């Protein structure tokens, strides 16, 4: 018997298709509770970067889909569409593979050996295990399924001269 998909999985699949159809890269989505409101945050990207007009056109298409789709509950939430920014969130195992060698922060769903937050360089991936080297050279092997949130840590100066 096939498992019933969650609303988040349903949204993720359909929002991914919408973003792709508009010519952007679907980075990921997340639901957040901020004060008394629910927020559906969608991250998009493109080779030339993202401007407000891009977010607006994607937002309109997603809003139309949400309004018409019966699987999405009538619960009110705010839709935000944005670029992933300098501290790009990592949603899928492929994201961790793509950004090997980069400095990242990872927060786990629960503590492992008394530690829940990790910061270090992505040193490799094997199957569903992420290998992270911290500033002391210690390697942490983290199961992808244990990760609550991960993101790249921006290093550098935006105004640094490019040679």
C-alpha positions in Angstrom: 0.0 0.0 0.0 1.3 3.4 -1.0 1.9 6.0 1.7 -0.3 9.1 1.5 1.7 12.2 0.7 1.8 15.1 3.2 0.6 18.6 2.2 4.3 19.7 2.3 5.3 17.0 -0.1 2.4 17.8 -2.4 3.3 21.5 -2.3 7.0 20.9 -2.8 6.4 18.7 -5.9 3.9 21.2 -7.5 5.8 24.3 -6.6 9.0 22.7 -8.0 7.2 22.2 -11.3 5.9 25.8 -11.4 9.3 27.3 -10.7 10.9 25.1 -13.3 8.3 26.0 -15.9 9.1 29.7 -15.4 12.8 29.0 -16.0 14.2 29.3 -12.5 15.9 26.8 -10.2 13.8 25.5 -7.4 16.1 25.6 -4.3 13.5 24.5 -1.7 10.6 25.5 0.5 10.0 25.6 4.2 7.0 26.2 6.5 7.7 28.4 9.5 5.6 29.7 12.3 6.4 33.3 13.0 4.5 34.9 15.9 0.8 34.3 15.1 1.3 33.6 11.4 2.3 30.7 9.2 4.8 31.4 6.4 5.4 29.3 3.3 8.9 30.4 2.2 10.0 29.4 -1.4 13.6 29.8 -2.5 14.4 30.3 -6.2 17.6 31.0 -8.1 19.0 31.5 -11.6 22.4 31.9 -13.2 22.0 35.7 -13.4 20.6 36.0 -9.9 17.1 36.9 -8.7 15.4 40.3 -8.7 12.1 41.4 -7.2 10.3 41.0 -10.5 11.3 37.3 -10.6 10.0 36.7 -7.1 6.7 38.5 -8.0 6.0 36.4 -11.1 6.8 33.1 -9.3 4.6 34.2 -6.3 1.6 35.0 -8.6 1.8 31.5 -10.2 2.2 29.7 -6.8 -0.7 31.8 -5.3 -2.9 30.8 -8.2 -2.0 27.1 -7.7 -2.6 27.3 -3.9 -6.0 29.0 -4.4 -7.2 26.3 -6.9 -5.7 23.2 -5.4 -8.0 21.1 -3.2 -5.2 19.3 -1.3 -3.9 22.6 0.2 -5.9 23.4 3.4 -7.8 26.6 3.7 -5.5 27.6 6.6 -4.2 31.1 6.1 -0.5 31.5 5.6 1.8 34.1 4.0 3.7 33.2 0.9 7.3 34.5 0.5 9.4 33.9 -2.6 13.0 34.9 -2.5 16.5 34.1 -3.6 18.5 31.8 -1.3 20.8 34.6 -0.4 24.4 34.5 0.7 23.7 31.9 3.5 22.0 29.6 1.0 19.8 26.9 2.7 20.6 23.3 2.0 17.4 21.2 1.6 18.4 18.0 -0.2 21.3 15.6 -0.1 22.3 16.8 -3.5 22.7 20.3 -2.1 25.3 19.0 0.3 27.1 17.1 -2.5 27.0 20.2 -4.7 28.6 22.4 -2.1 31.4 20.1 -0.9 34.4 22.2 0.3 32.1 25.0 1.6 31.7 26.1 5.2 28.2 25.2 6.5 26.1 25.3 9.6 24.0 22.3 10.5 21.3 22.0 13.2 20.1 18.5 14.1 16.6 17.5 15.1 18.0 16.1 18.3 21.4 16.1 20.1 24.1 13.6 19.2 26.7 13.2 21.9 25.4 16.3 23.6 25.7 18.4 20.4 22.9 19.7 18.2 24.7 22.5 16.2 27.7 21.9 13.9 29.8 24.3 11.8 32.5 23.1 9.5 33.6 22.3 6.0 31.7 19.8 3.9 34.4 17.2 3.4 32.4 14.5 1.7 29.2 12.4 1.3 28.8 8.7 1.4 25.3 7.4 0.8 23.1 9.4 3.2 25.9 10.5 5.6 27.4 13.9 5.4 31.1 14.3 6.5 31.8 17.6 8.2 35.2 18.8 9.3 35.1 21.3 12.1 37.7 24.0 12.9 39.7 21.6 15.1 40.0 19.1 12.2 37.5 16.6 13.8 35.3 14.8 11.3 31.6 14.5 12.2 29.5 12.0 10.3 25.9 13.2 10.2 23.0 11.3 8.9 21.1 13.4 6.4 17.8 12.3 8.0 18.9 13.8 11.4 19.3 17.3 9.9 16.7 19.9 10.8 18.3 22.8 8.9 21.5 23.4 7.0 23.0 26.4 5.2 26.1 27.7 3.7 28.1 30.2 5.7 29.0 33.2 3.6 32.7 33.9 3.7 34.2 37.0 2.1 33.6 40.6 1.3 30.9 41.5 -1.1 32.9 44.6 -2.0 36.2 42.7 -2.5 37.8 43.6 -5.9 37.5 40.9 -8.5 40.7 40.4 -10.5 
